[in-house]
Amino acid sequence: MRSALEWAQVRTIAADGVSQREIARRLGINRRTVRRMLESDEPPSYRRTRQGSKIDPFEPVIRRVLTDWPQIKAPRMTELLREHGYEGSVDVVKRRLAELRPSRERPAQRTGYRPGQVLQLDWAELPTRPRIAGRERRVYALVGSLPFSGAQSAHFSFDMTLESFLEGHSRLFDWLGGVTRECVYDNLRSVVAKRERDVVRWNPRFLHLRGHYAFHATACTPETPREKGSVEGAVRHLKTGFWPARRIGSLADLDEQYADWRDRVCNRRRHASGRFPVHERLAEERRALRALPPARFDHAYARESRVPLDGYLRYRGAFYRAPEALVHQRVHPARRPRLGLEHARRTRTRLLPA
C-alpha cells in the first residue's frame, strides 16, 4: 500500500514532463505502481476488511423481532437472542440495533424567510431568582424573535399564565409597530388545548387573540425545537447576554433595563450567521408588517368558573366569596384583579353571572 504522499509526488513529477521510467527510478518504486497512481484520481487509502461479529448469525432473528416491535430495547432483545444461543454482550446488541433500526430523526434544512413573515415565540425561565420586595421571585420571559432579521424582544412576568401570554403578544406587536403574517409556537397549553398527531385543537382565548390581530399560527412538531431555532437562539442570548449580574428592583425596572439593552446592544449587533446589521433588517421588516388593529387586545382574566357549594372561588392563591344566589352558577370577574407585586394586597372582585 503506497502513501498519499507518494501519489502526490508521482503526479507532480509527471506534470513536469518526466517519464514513468524515470519517476520509478527516482522514487524507488515499480513502474506499474507509477502507472496506477497516474491513472487514479484519488490518493490511495487503506480500508480494513470488516471482520465478522458473533451477532451476525442472529441478525435474521433481530430483523424479525424489529418488524413487530420496532422500539424494543437492547436488554430485552438480548434476552430473546439468548434463547437462540447468543452469548455476547448487551453492548453488541445495542450497536447492531442502532444500525438496523430506522432513524426517527429528520434531516435538518435551512429555511428562508421574507420580511415580516414570521414571529417565533417561546417562554423562558430566567436562570436565577432575584430578590424583589423582600422575597425571591421566579422571573419568566415571553421571547419573540424575527427569523428574517434576527431581532428580538421580550415581555417579563412573574408567572406563565394565559393572561401574561396574551399581554406579551400585545406588547410585542406594539414594539414592532405592526403584525407579522404568521406566529410560530411550541405546543404550549396557552396555544394548543389538545393535539392528536397533526390535528390541533386551539385554545379558545388564543383564537380570540389570533382573530383580533389576524395572523396565521403554527404549532411545531413535538420534540423538534429546530423548527423554531430563531427563538431558541434568542432565549440563549437573553440568558447569557442580558441577564447575568443584573440587579432588579421591580418588573418595571426590568422592562427599562431590557429595553435599553435590546435597542442599544442586542438589535444593533451584526448577525452571527448572515453577517448583516440586525437593525437594518428590522427596519425592512417593519415596513412589511400588517397594520395594528384600531384597539388593543383585552388580555384581562375572563375565564368562567362554576361557584362551588361553599361559595368560595380560588384565584391565584386567594379565595373570593360569592353571593349565595350564584352557587352552582358559572360566573366571570367583572374586572381584572391587579397582578404582579400589587396582587400581594387582596383585591375585591365583583362576580357576574356568565
Secondary structure, 3 states (H helix, E strand, C coil): CCCHHHHHHHHHHHHCCCCHHHHHHHHCCCHHHHHHHHHCCCCCCCCCCCCCCCCHHHHHHHHHHHHHCCCCCHHHHHHHHHCCCCCCCHHHHHHHHHHHCCCCCCCCCCCCCCCCCEEEEEEEECCCCCEECCEECCCEEEEEECCCCCCEEEEEECCCCHHHHHHHHHHHHHHHCCECCEEEECCCCCCEEEEECCEEEECHHHHHHHHHHCCEEEECCCCCHHHHHHHHHHHHHHHHHHCCCCCCCCHHHHHHHHHHHHHHCHHHCECCCCCCEHHHHHHHHHHHCECCCCCCCCCCCCCCEECCCCCEEEECCEEEECCHHHCCCEEEECCCCCCHHHHHCCCCCCEEEC
